[in-house]
Amino acid sequence: MKQYRSLQPTPANIRHWHGERASVEVQERHPESRLRAYELGLARLIFLRCGAARISHSPRDAAEARERAFTFLFMISGRAELQHFGRCVTLDGGDLTLCDNSAAYDLRFESRAEAILLRVPAGTVKDYLPSPDCFCGHRLGATDGLTSMASVMAIDLARRVEGALDGEDRERAARYLLEVVASCYATRLGHLVPASPVMTGRLWAVKLHVEENLRDPALSPSRVAERLKLSDRYLRIVFAASKESLSAYILRRRLEESAKQLTEPRWRGHSITEIAFSWGFNSAPHFARRFRERFGMSPRDYRQRNAAGAEKAGSGAGWPV
C-alpha cells in the first residue's frame, strides 16, 4: 500500500496536496510542520500540520484537474477560512467542510493548525452522498450531530495508518468513515438538496460556469442561458433554489473577489479601477456605488482599513507555483 514520506508542507511538495495544482504561500513557518499522505484504496488520507499559510486553487487549476474529486476537511486544531463557490466559512477545531476540485477555492490557515483531509473521487463520494455539490463550502460545526464522532474517527484512522494497518483494513475503515460523514451531512444539511437531482445538477453547472467566467464583462443571465443551452425561464427556475437571483449572485461574487484583491499586498500597486475592471465591472462609479452598498464603505476606505492586516499576513515568504 502506497505511503508517502513525511514532508515539510512547502510549495515544492504541497502543490499536489489535493491531487491537483495549487498556489501556496507560507507566512509563518511551523518548526514541526508535517505533510503525510496515505492511500486507503477508495480514498487518500492527508495529515497536515503547518503555520499560517494560504492554498489557492484557481479556475485554471480547476480546469486542469486530472479527475474530479471531493475533499472532506477535518479541522483538528487552529483556525482556517475557506472561500468556495461564493461561500466563506471559518473553521475551528472539530469543524468539517467539503470542497470540490472542479471549482476554485481559497484556503487560509490563520496560525499554527492541524487538519486531516480525506480526498475521494467524485464517483465514490456519490455512492454515499448523492448530491455532494450542495454541501461544498458549508460548515458542519463540532457540536452538529455526528460531526464530533466523524472527527474522532478521522483522527484515529490517521494514527492507525501510521502503524501496521493493512490495505484491506484501511479501505474498510475509510468506508466506515464515509458512512458517518454522509450521515452528518444528511441530518444537518439535508434541506439544501433540491427534490430533483436534475435541478441539483443544473444549479451546480450554472454556478460552476459563473465562477469560471466572473472576469468576463459580458457575463449575464442571458449569456449563461445561451452557453448552457437553457431557456431564460428555465434558468430562473433552476436558480430559484439558491434564494438569490443569478444576476445578484454574479454581482455579489464579483464584489467579494474585488474586495479580497484590494487587501492583498501583491495588488497594492494596482488602482481600484484596474481591480474592478479585472473582475468584469466596466464603470468605476457603478462599482463604487455597489461596493458601498455591499460593504458599507468606499473601496478606498476598505483598502486602507484592511491594509494593516494584509501587511501582517503577507510579511512571510510567499511562493506562487
C-alpha positions as CSV (number, residue, x, y, z in Angstrom):
1,M,0.0,0.0,0.0
2,K,1.5,3.3,-1.1
3,Q,2.6,5.6,1.7
4,Y,4.2,9.0,1.2
5,R,7.2,10.0,3.3
6,S,7.0,12.8,5.8
7,L,7.5,16.2,4.1
8,Q,7.6,19.8,5.1
9,P,4.5,21.5,3.7
10,T,6.3,23.8,1.3
11,P,5.2,24.8,-2.2
12,A,7.6,22.3,-3.7
13,N,5.6,19.3,-2.4
14,I,2.2,20.7,-1.4
15,R,1.3,21.8,-4.9
16,H,-0.3,18.4,-5.5
17,W,-1.6,18.1,-1.9
18,H,-5.2,17.8,-3.1
19,G,-4.4,15.9,-6.2
20,E,-4.0,18.9,-8.5
21,R,-2.1,22.1,-8.8
22,A,-2.4,24.9,-6.3
23,S,-0.7,28.2,-5.4
24,V,0.9,28.2,-2.0
25,E,2.0,31.0,0.3
26,V,3.6,30.3,3.7
27,Q,3.5,33.3,6.0
28,E,4.7,31.5,9.2
29,R,6.9,28.5,9.4
30,H,6.0,25.9,11.9
31,P,9.0,24.2,13.5
32,E,7.1,20.9,13.5
33,S,5.5,21.2,10.0
34,R,4.4,18.0,8.5
35,L,2.6,16.6,5.5
36,R,1.9,12.9,5.1
37,A,-0.5,11.1,2.8
38,Y,-1.7,7.6,2.6
39,E,-3.7,5.6,0.1
40,L,-6.8,4.0,1.5
41,G,-7.9,2.1,-1.6
42,L,-11.0,4.2,-2.4
43,A,-9.6,7.4,-0.9
44,R,-6.5,9.3,0.1
45,L,-5.9,10.5,3.6
46,I,-3.7,13.5,4.2
47,F,-2.4,14.8,7.5
48,L,-1.3,18.4,7.5
49,R,0.4,20.4,10.2
50,C,1.5,24.0,9.3
51,G,1.9,27.5,10.3
52,A,0.0,30.4,8.8
53,A,-0.4,29.6,5.1
54,R,-2.7,30.1,2.1
55,I,-3.5,27.5,-0.5
56,S,-5.3,28.7,-3.6
57,H,-6.8,26.6,-6.4
58,S,-7.6,28.9,-9.3
59,P,-10.2,28.4,-12.0
60,R,-7.4,27.4,-14.3
61,D,-6.1,24.9,-11.8
62,A,-9.6,23.5,-11.5
63,A,-9.9,23.2,-15.3
64,E,-6.6,21.2,-15.4
65,A,-7.5,18.8,-12.6
66,R,-6.8,15.2,-13.7
67,E,-10.0,13.8,-12.2
68,R,-12.9,15.3,-10.3
69,A,-12.7,14.7,-6.6
70,F,-14.2,15.9,-3.3
71,T,-12.2,16.6,-0.2
72,F,-13.6,16.4,3.3
73,L,-11.5,18.7,5.6
74,F,-11.5,18.0,9.3
75,M,-10.0,20.8,11.3
76,I,-8.2,19.3,14.3
77,S,-6.7,22.4,15.8
78,G,-6.2,26.1,14.9
79,R,-8.4,28.1,12.6
80,A,-8.9,28.3,8.9
81,E,-11.0,30.1,6.4
82,L,-12.4,28.5,3.2
83,Q,-13.8,30.5,0.3
84,H,-15.5,28.2,-2.2
85,F,-18.4,28.7,-4.6
86,G,-19.2,32.1,-3.2
87,R,-19.3,31.0,0.4
88,C,-16.9,31.9,3.1
89,V,-16.7,29.8,6.3
90,T,-14.4,29.9,9.3
91,L,-13.3,26.6,10.7
92,D,-12.2,25.9,14.2
93,G,-11.0,22.6,15.8
94,G,-13.6,19.9,15.3
95,D,-15.4,21.5,12.4
96,L,-15.9,19.8,9.0
97,T,-16.3,21.1,5.5
98,L,-16.3,19.8,1.9
99,C,-14.7,21.2,-1.3
100,D,-14.7,20.2,-5.0
101,N,-11.6,20.3,-7.1
102,S,-13.5,21.1,-10.2
103,A,-14.1,24.6,-8.9
104,A,-11.8,27.3,-7.5
105,Y,-11.2,27.6,-3.8
106,D,-9.1,29.6,-1.4
107,L,-8.0,28.0,2.0
108,R,-6.2,30.1,4.6
109,F,-4.8,28.8,7.8
110,E,-4.6,31.8,10.2
111,S,-1.9,30.3,12.5
112,R,-0.5,27.0,13.6
113,A,-3.0,24.4,12.7
114,E,-3.6,20.7,12.1
115,A,-6.0,19.2,9.7
116,I,-7.0,15.9,8.2
117,L,-8.2,15.7,4.6
118,L,-10.0,12.8,3.0
119,R,-9.8,13.1,-0.8
120,V,-12.4,10.9,-2.6
121,P,-13.1,10.5,-6.3
122,A,-16.4,12.0,-7.3
123,G,-17.9,8.7,-8.3
124,T,-17.2,7.2,-4.9
125,V,-18.5,10.2,-3.0
126,K,-21.8,9.9,-4.8
127,D,-22.2,6.4,-3.5
128,Y,-22.5,7.9,-0.1
129,L,-23.8,11.5,-0.8
130,P,-25.9,11.5,-4.0
131,S,-25.7,15.3,-4.2
132,P,-22.3,16.4,-2.7
133,D,-22.4,19.6,-4.8
134,C,-25.0,21.1,-2.5
135,F,-22.7,20.8,0.6
136,C,-19.5,22.3,-0.8
137,G,-18.3,25.3,1.2
138,H,-20.8,24.7,4.0
139,R,-19.5,24.2,7.6
140,L,-20.5,21.5,10.0
141,G,-19.7,22.6,13.5
142,A,-18.0,20.4,16.0
143,T,-21.3,20.1,18.0
144,D,-23.5,19.5,15.0
145,G,-25.0,15.9,15.1
146,L,-22.4,13.3,14.5
147,T,-19.6,15.7,13.4
148,S,-17.5,15.1,16.6
149,M,-17.8,11.3,16.0
150,A,-16.6,11.7,12.4
151,S,-13.6,13.8,13.6
152,V,-12.6,11.3,16.2
153,M,-12.8,8.5,13.6
154,A,-10.6,10.6,11.2
155,I,-8.0,11.2,13.9
156,D,-8.0,7.6,14.9
157,L,-7.6,6.4,11.2
158,A,-4.7,8.8,10.7
159,R,-3.0,7.4,13.7
160,R,-3.6,3.8,12.7
161,V,-2.3,4.1,9.2
162,E,1.0,5.2,10.7
163,G,1.2,1.6,12.1
164,A,0.6,-1.7,10.5
165,L,-2.9,-1.3,9.3
166,D,-3.0,-3.3,6.0
167,G,-4.7,-2.3,2.8
168,E,-7.9,-4.2,3.3
169,D,-8.4,-2.7,6.8
170,R,-7.6,0.8,5.5
171,E,-10.3,0.6,2.9
172,R,-12.8,-0.8,5.3
173,A,-12.1,1.9,7.8
174,A,-12.4,4.6,5.1
175,R,-15.8,3.2,4.1
176,Y,-17.0,3.4,7.8
177,L,-15.7,7.0,8.0
178,L,-17.5,8.0,4.8
179,E,-20.8,6.4,6.1
180,V,-20.6,8.5,9.2
181,V,-19.7,11.7,7.3
182,A,-22.6,11.1,4.9
183,S,-24.9,10.8,7.9
184,C,-23.6,14.1,9.3
185,Y,-24.4,16.0,6.1
186,A,-27.8,14.2,5.6
187,T,-29.0,15.0,9.1
188,R,-27.7,18.6,9.4
189,L,-27.8,19.9,5.8
190,G,-30.2,17.6,4.0
191,H,-32.6,20.5,3.5
192,L,-30.1,22.0,1.0
193,V,-30.7,19.2,-1.5
194,P,-33.5,20.1,-4.0
195,A,-36.1,17.4,-4.6
196,S,-34.9,16.9,-8.1
197,P,-31.4,15.5,-8.8
198,V,-31.7,17.1,-12.3
199,M,-32.2,20.5,-10.7
200,T,-29.3,20.0,-8.4
201,G,-27.0,19.2,-11.3
202,R,-28.2,22.1,-13.4
203,L,-27.8,24.6,-10.5
204,W,-24.2,23.3,-9.9
205,A,-23.4,23.6,-13.6
206,V,-24.7,27.2,-13.6
207,K,-22.6,28.2,-10.6
208,L,-19.5,26.5,-11.9
209,H,-19.9,28.4,-15.2
210,V,-20.3,31.7,-13.4
211,E,-17.2,31.0,-11.2
212,E,-15.1,30.2,-14.3
213,N,-16.2,33.4,-16.1
214,L,-16.5,36.0,-13.4
215,R,-13.9,38.2,-15.1
216,D,-15.8,38.3,-18.4
217,P,-17.6,41.7,-18.6
218,A,-20.2,40.1,-20.9
219,L,-21.3,37.5,-18.3
220,S,-25.0,37.8,-17.7
221,P,-28.0,35.5,-17.1
222,S,-28.9,35.6,-20.8
223,R,-25.3,34.7,-21.7
224,V,-25.2,31.9,-19.2
225,A,-28.5,30.5,-20.6
226,E,-27.1,30.7,-24.1
227,R,-23.8,28.9,-23.2
228,L,-25.6,26.2,-21.2
229,K,-28.4,25.8,-23.8
230,L,-31.1,26.7,-21.3
231,S,-34.1,28.9,-21.7
232,D,-34.1,32.1,-19.6
233,R,-37.3,30.9,-17.9
234,Y,-35.8,27.5,-17.0
235,L,-32.6,29.2,-15.8
236,R,-34.7,31.3,-13.4
237,I,-36.4,28.2,-12.1
238,V,-33.1,26.4,-11.6
239,F,-31.5,29.2,-9.7
240,A,-34.6,29.9,-7.6
241,A,-33.4,27.1,-5.2
242,S,-30.5,29.3,-4.1
243,K,-32.8,32.0,-2.8
244,E,-30.8,34.6,-4.8
245,S,-31.2,35.7,-8.4
246,L,-28.5,34.8,-10.8
247,S,-27.7,38.5,-11.6
248,A,-27.4,39.1,-7.8
249,Y,-25.1,36.1,-7.4
250,I,-22.8,37.4,-10.2
251,L,-22.7,40.9,-8.7
252,R,-22.0,39.5,-5.2
253,R,-19.2,37.2,-6.3
254,R,-17.5,40.0,-8.3
255,L,-17.7,42.4,-5.3
256,E,-16.3,39.7,-3.0
257,E,-13.4,38.9,-5.3
258,S,-12.7,42.6,-5.8
259,A,-12.7,43.2,-2.1
260,K,-10.3,40.3,-1.4
261,Q,-7.9,41.6,-4.1
262,L,-8.0,45.1,-2.7
263,T,-6.5,43.8,0.6
264,E,-3.7,41.7,-0.9
265,P,-0.2,43.1,-0.8
266,R,0.7,41.9,-4.2
267,W,-2.1,44.1,-5.7
268,R,-1.1,47.2,-3.8
269,G,0.4,48.8,-6.9
270,H,-2.8,48.4,-8.9
271,S,-5.5,51.0,-8.9
272,I,-9.0,50.4,-7.6
273,T,-10.4,50.9,-11.0
274,E,-8.0,48.4,-12.5
275,I,-9.0,45.8,-10.0
276,A,-12.7,46.4,-10.5
277,F,-12.4,46.2,-14.3
278,S,-10.4,42.9,-14.0
279,W,-13.5,41.4,-12.3
280,G,-15.9,42.3,-15.0
281,F,-17.1,45.8,-14.0
282,N,-17.0,48.4,-16.8
283,S,-17.9,51.5,-14.8
284,A,-15.9,52.9,-11.9
285,P,-18.9,54.9,-10.4
286,H,-21.2,51.8,-10.6
287,F,-18.5,49.7,-8.9
288,A,-18.0,52.2,-6.1
289,R,-21.8,52.5,-5.5
290,R,-22.4,48.8,-5.4
291,F,-19.3,48.2,-3.3
292,R,-20.6,50.7,-0.7
293,E,-24.0,49.0,-0.7
294,R,-22.3,45.7,0.0
295,F,-19.6,46.6,2.5
296,G,-20.8,49.9,4.0
297,M,-17.8,51.9,2.9
298,S,-16.0,53.1,-0.2
299,P,-13.4,50.8,-1.9
300,R,-10.7,53.2,-0.9
301,D,-11.7,53.2,2.7
302,Y,-12.0,49.4,2.7
303,R,-8.5,49.1,1.2
304,Q,-7.0,51.4,3.8
305,R,-8.8,49.8,6.7
306,N,-7.6,46.3,5.8
307,A,-4.0,47.4,4.8
308,A,-2.5,46.7,8.2
309,G,-4.0,43.2,8.5
310,A,-2.9,42.4,4.9
311,E,0.6,43.7,5.6
312,K,0.9,41.4,8.6
313,A,-0.5,38.4,6.8
314,G,1.9,38.9,3.9
315,S,5.0,39.5,5.9
316,G,6.4,36.0,5.4
317,A,7.7,34.2,2.4
318,G,5.4,33.5,-0.5
319,W,5.9,31.1,-3.3
320,P,3.4,31.0,-6.1
321,V,3.6,27.7,-8.1
